[in-house]
Amino acid sequence: MIVKRTKGDLLMVNESGKIVSEENQGTLDLKNGSGPTIAIQESKVNATVSSQSGFIKWLQDPSQAIKVIASTGTGELRNDFSDVSNDGKYKIDVKSKTGDVKILEKVE
């Protein structure tokens, strides 16, 4: 399932398979049972991303840095935005029960 450049709130739920969200504007809510979840953002958004067993990768433009709270039960965790101060307006919450979680700076 691939969704690009939407405006407004977006809810994507998938039992298994891939979710790709690219440069959507509005509140994002991405839920995946098993399979990869990939989000690519240049602008700031509020988002909740969760997965039971798939890996999650969030790519964020570093010029639009945002506070990201990321967690995983048993997978590998990397969060390039963990030290960004919370501006109170935008927040991203990413969690996977058993998959890897990678929050990375988007590079051209």
DAFENPE-V870083 format. One record per residue. N is the residue number from 1. RES is the residue in one letter. SS is DSSP state (helix for helix, strand for strand, loop for the rest). Layout:
((N:RES:SS) (N:RES:SS))
This chain:
((1:M:loop) (2:I:strand) (3:V:strand) (4:K:strand) (5:R:loop) (6:T:loop) (7:K:strand) (8:G:loop) (9:D:loop) (10:L:strand) (11:L:strand) (12:M:strand) (13:V:strand) (14:N:strand) (15:E:strand) (16:S:strand) (17:G:loop) (18:K:loop) (19:I:strand) (20:V:strand) (21:S:strand) (22:E:strand) (23:E:loop) (24:N:loop) (25:Q:strand) (26:G:loop) (27:T:loop) (28:L:strand) (29:D:strand) (30:L:strand) (31:K:strand) (32:N:strand) (33:G:strand) (34:S:strand) (35:G:loop) (36:P:loop) (37:T:strand) (38:I:strand) (39:A:strand) (40:I:strand) (41:Q:strand) (42:E:loop) (43:S:loop) (44:K:loop) (45:V:loop) (46:N:loop) (47:A:strand) (48:T:strand) (49:V:strand) (50:S:strand) (51:S:strand) (52:Q:loop) (53:S:loop) (54:G:loop) (55:F:loop) (56:I:strand) (57:K:strand) (58:W:strand) (59:L:strand) (60:Q:strand) (61:D:strand) (62:P:helix) (63:S:helix) (64:Q:helix) (65:A:loop) (66:I:loop) (67:K:loop) (68:V:strand) (69:I:strand) (70:A:strand) (71:S:strand) (72:T:strand) (73:G:loop) (74:T:loop) (75:G:loop) (76:E:loop) (77:L:strand) (78:R:strand) (79:N:strand) (80:D:loop) (81:F:loop) (82:S:loop) (83:D:loop) (84:V:loop) (85:S:loop) (86:N:loop) (87:D:loop) (88:G:loop) (89:K:loop) (90:Y:loop) (91:K:loop) (92:I:strand) (93:D:strand) (94:V:strand) (95:K:strand) (96:S:strand) (97:K:loop) (98:T:loop) (99:G:loop) (100:D:loop) (101:V:strand) (102:K:strand) (103:I:strand) (104:L:strand) (105:E:strand) (106:K:strand) (107:V:loop) (108:E:loop))
